[in-house]
Amino acid sequence: MRVSWAEILEGLAFAGAIAGLIWNALEARRATRLQMFTEYTRRYQEIMLMIPLSAFGEEYDFAALEERERAETLAAMRAFFDMCSEELFLNKKGKLEPAVWRYWRNGMTDLLRHPAFKVAWELIRQGKYYHRDFEAFIEEIKAG
């Protein structure tokens, strides 16, 4: 059986088209992950700007705050914990690169070393339902 040049070129064109489709799919996946990382980074920055700098110290006391400042700070910290819950979910579903998850997890760990974040977690979790996997995850981080 002889194969003509036209058939060879047709096969090469088909293989090229398949390779192009695979390349486009991989690029779309990479772009989507980059967009997601960028969006979560933007949200993180916005949340951190809403939290008073004093909350990152050792002496922060929610009880000593005026009601408005207390409510605003807790709202920002609730947004932080909500975002962390989403990130844990994305990781469990395999939607995050391992390096991104380690980076985000390390950030959560660093923030939960601050007493204000520990206290905020206890206050927030009383009035808001989080999935038990997320609650266990936060408790594991707090335990060190």
C-alpha positions in Angstrom: 0.0 0.0 0.0 1.4 3.3 -1.1 0.7 6.5 0.8 0.6 9.7 -1.3 2.1 13.0 -0.4 -1.3 14.4 -0.1 -2.2 11.8 2.5 1.0 12.5 4.5 0.3 16.2 4.4 -3.3 15.6 5.4 -2.1 13.5 8.4 0.4 16.2 9.4 -2.2 18.9 9.2 -4.5 16.9 11.4 -1.8 16.2 14.0 -0.9 19.9 13.9 -4.5 20.9 14.5 -4.7 18.5 17.5 -1.5 19.8 18.9 -2.9 23.4 18.5 -6.1 22.4 20.4 -4.1 20.9 23.2 -1.8 23.9 23.4 -4.8 26.3 23.5 -6.5 24.2 26.2 -3.3 24.3 28.3 -2.9 28.0 27.8 -6.5 28.7 28.8 -6.0 26.6 31.9 -2.9 28.5 32.8 -4.6 31.9 32.2 -7.6 30.9 34.3 -5.3 29.9 37.2 -3.4 33.2 36.9 -6.6 35.2 36.8 -7.9 33.3 39.9 -4.6 33.9 41.8 -4.7 37.6 40.8 -8.3 37.9 42.0 -7.6 36.3 45.3 -4.5 38.5 45.8 -6.6 41.6 45.1 -9.2 40.5 47.6 -6.6 39.7 50.2 -5.1 43.2 49.8 -8.5 44.9 50.1 -9.3 42.9 53.3 -5.9 43.6 54.9 -6.4 47.3 54.3 -9.7 47.2 56.3 -7.9 45.7 59.3 -6.3 48.2 61.7 -2.5 47.9 61.9 -2.8 47.6 65.7 -4.6 44.2 65.1 -1.3 42.8 64.1 0.2 43.5 67.5 0.2 41.5 70.7 -2.0 43.9 72.7 -5.1 44.2 70.5 -8.2 44.0 72.6 -11.6 43.8 70.9 -13.4 44.5 74.2 -11.6 47.9 74.5 -12.8 49.0 71.1 -15.7 51.3 70.3 -18.6 49.3 68.9 -18.1 50.7 65.3 -14.4 49.9 65.1 -15.1 46.5 66.6 -17.8 45.7 64.1 -15.7 47.0 61.1 -12.7 45.0 62.2 -14.7 41.8 62.7 -16.4 42.3 59.3 -13.0 42.5 57.7 -11.7 39.4 59.6 -14.9 37.6 58.6 -14.2 38.4 55.0 -10.6 37.0 55.5 -11.9 33.7 57.0 -14.5 33.4 54.3 -11.8 33.8 51.7 -9.6 31.3 53.5 -12.5 28.8 53.5 -12.9 29.3 49.7 -9.1 28.7 49.2 -9.2 25.5 51.2 -12.2 24.3 49.1 -10.3 25.1 45.9 -7.3 23.2 47.1 -9.3 20.2 48.1 -10.9 20.2 44.6 -7.4 20.2 43.0 -7.9 23.7 41.5 -4.7 25.1 43.0 -1.1 24.5 42.1 0.7 23.1 45.2 3.0 26.1 45.3 0.1 28.5 45.4 -1.6 26.5 48.2 1.6 26.4 50.3 1.9 30.2 49.8 -1.7 30.9 50.8 -1.5 28.4 53.7 1.6 30.0 55.0 -0.1 33.4 54.9 -3.0 32.0 56.9 -0.6 30.5 59.4 1.3 33.8 59.8 -1.9 35.8 60.5 -3.3 33.3 62.9 -0.3 33.8 65.1 -1.6 37.2 66.0 -3.9 37.2 69.1 -6.5 39.4 67.4 -7.0 36.8 64.6 -7.4 34.0 67.1 -10.0 36.0 69.1 -11.8 37.0 65.9 -12.0 33.4 64.8 -13.6 32.4 68.1 -16.1 35.3 67.9 -16.9 34.8 64.2 -17.3 31.0 64.3 -20.0 31.4 67.0 -22.3 33.2 64.7 -21.4 31.8 61.3 -21.4 28.3 60.0 -18.2 27.1 58.4 -17.7 23.6 57.0 -16.2 21.3 59.6 -13.2 20.7 57.3 -12.4 24.4 57.4 -13.0 24.6 61.2 -10.6 21.7 61.7 -8.1 23.3 59.4 -8.1 26.6 61.3 -7.9 24.7 64.6 -4.9 22.8 63.3 -3.2 26.0 62.3 -3.9 27.6 65.6 -2.5 24.6 67.5 0.7 25.1 65.6 
